[in-house]
Amino acid sequence: MAVPNSPDRFELGWEKKQPPAEARFHVKDHICLSQSDVPKMTADLKAKPQITEFPDAIADIHQLGNGKNVVEIYDLDKNRVEVMEPPKAGEKGAE
């Protein structure tokens, strides 16, 4: 959903059924943030000394079919934060 008068947007989702396991909760219910250069942000995070204390924090880096880069970051409680590049000009959701 686009935020009025802003290039920002947000997503809100929920599970209609009871999740079969705790792990499913952590996958479906998450926050998604936008970052214009996900590979650079990920490299910057990996370069921080603190990341060595939690090597599983950056779990998945991938590229969607539309060319956007995405990284999945987990906290110590296994809650997921997804960071995705914003829509490109001409894409649905782009201002």
Number of C-alpha atoms within 10 A of each C-alpha: 9 13 10 9 7 8 12 16 16 11 10 9 9 9 10 6 6 8 12 8 8 9 11 12 17 16 13 14 15 18 14 18 17 16 15 15 15 21 17 11 14 17 10 10 14 15 11 9 9 10 13 11 8 12 10 14 20 18 11 12 15 14 14 9 7 9 11 16 19 23 22 20 18 19 12 9 7 15 18 22 20 16 22 21 18 20 19 14 9 8 10 8 15 13 14
